[in-house]
Amino acid sequence: MGRVVVLAPAKVNLGLEVLGKRPDGFHEIAGILQALRLADTVTLTLTSEPGIDLHVRPVGIDLGPPERNLAVRAAELVPPLRGQPPGVAIRLVKRIPVGAGMGGGSADAAAVLLGLGLLRRGGMRMEKLEDLGASLGSDVPFFFRGGTQLATGRGERLRPAPPWPGRNLVVAHPNRPLSTASIYGRGKLGLTDEGPLSKLHSRGFPWNFWTCDLDLLRNDLESAVVEAEPSVATILCELRKLGAGFVRVTGSGSAVFGVAPDARRADEWAGYLSRAGYWAKSLRPARGGCILRP
C-alpha cells in the first residue's frame, strides 16, 4: 500500500486557563479541548522521488515556508525504511481556517504521523504517535484521541473528560489569522485566580461537571486576542445578541464559538454571520480524532 487518506478534525477550547510560564519557556495550562465535525483532508502517497512534496488546496492559502509547515516537519519524523520509496507527496485540502485557534496545523501534523506511520511502519502505537506529536506542538497529541479531553502541562498531557453535552455550535472567524506566539506574548498571563480546570488536574471530574455554570469556564487569552484583533469583540457581541448561551474565543484566536439551543438556530446564526462577511459554520462535536478514510 502506497497511499492513504486521513481526515484531520478541527477543535475548540471550551476553556483555557494559563497558569504561568515554565522553565522551558512554554506556559503551563489547563484546558478542555473538543473535536469538531470539520476536517482537513490529508492524502499521503509514497513516491520514487526523494523529498517531501506539499500541495495545498484551495490555491492561495498561505501556510508559511514549507520548512516550517507542521505537516512537512511531521513527515520528516517518519523516514522510509530500507527498500521503501524515498519520497512522500502530501496533498492537503484545507477546510479549517488558518490562524484561528482551531488547531488546523496541529491536526494536519497528526494526520501525517498517523498516515505515514501506517505506510512506512505498518502502524505505530498511540504512545509513540503522541510523543512524536508533542515534539512538534503542544496540542498535536490531542488529535490522535479527539472527543473531549482535559489538557494540562503545556497542553500535551491528556485525560478523557466526560463527553460534552453541547450539540449545536456556531464557529465564526474574522478572516484575519493570529499567531499563537504573539498572543501568548501579550498581557500578564498566569496572574489570574485558580480556575475550575486547574483544580480538576488534581481532583478529577465530578459526575455532574457539565451541569455546572459554563460561565466558570474562561479563556485567559481572550482579552489579548480582542486587543490584537478588535473584530473578535464584534463577533462575541453578535453571538450574545443572537442568544448564544455560552460564547468564547477558542484557543489563541481569532475564531469565536457560541452554543445555540438547537440546530435550526445554529444554522440561522451561521448564515447571519456569513452574510456579515465572516467565515462562519454550524458545527457539531466529534467523538474521535484523526481517522483513516477508506
N, C-alpha and C positions, 0 to 999 in steps of 0.2 A: 504494500500500500504506500503510495507516494503523495497522497493528497488528503487533506482533512479540512472540514469547515466547523468553526466554533462560534457560538453566539456569546457575546460579551455584554452582560447587562449593566445598566446604569444603577446608581444608588442615590438615596438621600440620607442626610444625617438628621434623625429625629431629635437628637440632642447632641451637643458638643461642649464639654467643659474643658478648658485649658488650665492646667493645674500648676504650670511653672516650667522653666527651662531646665533641661537635663545637662549633665556634664558633657554629653556627646554633641550638644548643640541643638538637638531636637527638643520639642515640647512634650511634656507628659500630659496625656489627655485621657478623658473618659467620655465615650460617646456611644450612641446606638445607631448602627448602620442598617438600612433597609434596602434590599434589592428591588428593582422595578422591572416591569414588563416593557422595557425599551432597551434595545440591544444593538451594538455594532456587530457586523458580520466579518469575521476574520477567516480568510481562506489561505491555507498554507500548502505549498507544493514544493516537493524536493526537486532540485534541478541539477543538471550536469555542470552548469556554470558556477564557479566559486563565488562566494559572497552572498549578501542579503539584498534582495531587490524589493523595495517597498513601493506599492502603488496604491494611492488613496482616491476614493470617490466619495462625494462629488468632487470634481476637479475644482481647484482653487482654495480648498481648505488648508489653512496654514498650521501645520503641526511642528514647525520649527525645523532646525537642521536634522537630517536623518540620524547623525551620530548621537544626538540627544534624545531621539524618539524612544519611548519606553518599549514599544513593540520590537524595534530593532535591537535594543540592548537586551531584551529578553531572549531573542533568537541567538544572540552571541553566547548565552549561558548554556545552550544545549548544542554543543558541537557534534558533527557527524562521527559515527563510529567508522572503523576501517571498512572500506568496501562500499560505504553508502555514498549517494550523490552528495557532492560537497556544498552545494548551494541551497538556498531556500527563497522562494518568491512569496511575499506577503501581500495579499490583496485585502485591503481594509475598506469596508463600506461604513462610513460614519453616519450614525443617527443621533448619537449623544453629543450635545453641544460642547465645544472646546472651551476650557477655562470657565466652566460653570459650577464646579464643586460637585459634579455628579459622577466623578470617577472614571470618565471615559478612557483616559490614557492608561490608568492602572488596570482597568478591565481588559483592555486590549493586550497589555503585557501578560496578564494572567492567561488569556486565551492562547497566546503564542506559546507560553510554557506548557500548558495543558496539551495543545495540539502537537507541538514538536516533541514533547515527551513521549507521546504515543507513536509518532512516526519514527523517531530515532532510538527510542528505548523500549518500545512496546508498552509504555505507560510508566508513570512514576508515582511513588507513594505520596499521600497528601502532605506528610511532614516535609518531604523533600521539596515539593512544589511550593509550600508556604515559606520555607527557608530561602529558596531562590527568589521568590516574590518579594520578601521583606528586604532583600538586598537592593531591590530596585526602587521600592517606595513603600511607605508605611501602610497604605490601605490595599496594596496588591493582594495580600493573603485573603482578605475578605471575599474576593471574587471567586475563590475556589469553593467557598461554602455558601455564600449568599444568604437568602432568607433574612432573619432578624438576628443581629449579633451585637453583644456588648464588646466594644473595642477599648483596650487600655494599653498602658505602656506608651509608645509613640503612635499607637493605632494598630500594631501588628499582632497583639495578643488578643485572642478572640474567645468569647464564651457565648454559647447559644442563649438567646433571650426568648421569652415567651412570644409566640407569633403575634405580630402587631395586628389588632383587630380592625384597623383602618382599611377601608376598601376603595375609597374614591379620592384620588389625589389630583390636584391641578399643579403642574410644574411649569413655571414661566421663567424665561431668561431674556435679559435686555439686549441680547446680541452684542454684548461687549464683554470679552473674556477678562478674567482677573488671574493674576499669578498667586499661587498659594504662598510662595515665599514672601511676596510683597505684603500680603495681608497679615501674615504672622509677624512681619517686621513693624507693623503699626500698633499703637496702643500699649497699654500696660497689662499684658496678659499674665495670668497666674496670680493676680491680686484680688480676685473675687472670692466670695464665700464658697465653702464646700457645697456642692450641689448633690442632688439625689443620685446621679450616675456615679460620682466618685465614691459615694457611700456603698453602692452596690458592689463595687470592686471587692470589698471585704465581706459584705453581708449576704450577697446573693439576692436573687429576685424574690419578692413576696408574691404569693399566689395571685393577689389582686392588683398587681402593678399597673396594668393598663386601665384600671377603673379609677386611678388617682387623677388629680388635676394635671392635665397635659401642660398647662402653663408653667409648671415647675421645670419642664424640660426646656433648657435655654441653649443658645448658641453664643458662646463667648466671643466669637469673631464677628458677630453681626454688626456691631457699631463700626468696626474697622471697614467692613465691606460697604456699608452705606456711605461712609466718608470717602471711600475710593471711587464709588460709582453711585451717585445720587439717584439715578433712575431705579435702583433697587428699592429705595424708600417708597417710590411711587407704586411699584408693584405690590409691596407689602400692604400699603394703604388700600389699593384697589381690591385685593383679595379680602381684606377685612370688611370693606364696604359691601362686597358681594355676599358676605355672610359666612366666610370660611371660619370654622371653629378653632383651628389651630394653624398658625401661619409662622413660618420660619425661613430664614436663609439656610441653604444646605451647604455644609462644609465651609470652605473659604469663599463661596460665592462664585459667580454672581447670580446663580439661579435661586429662585424662591419657590416654596411649595405651600399649598394650603389644602386643608381637608374639607371636602364637600360632603353634605349629608346623603347624597345619592348620586348614581351615575349620570342621571339626566342633567342635574345641575353642574356636575363636574364638566360635562361636555359643553354646556352653555357658557360656563365661566372661561374655559379654554378658548372657545370661539370668540368671546368678547375680548380677551387679552390678545389673541392673534390679530383681530381687526385693529387693535390699538397699536400694532407694529411690533409686538414681542413674539419670540418663539414661545409657544405655549402648547401643552399637551395634557389631555386627561389620561392618567396612567393608574395602573393597579399594582399592588405589591407582587413580588415574585418570591417563591419559596426556596429557589435554589440559586446557584451562581452560574459560572460559565458552563455551557453544555455543548456536547458534540452534536452537530446536526447530521442526520442521515444523508 
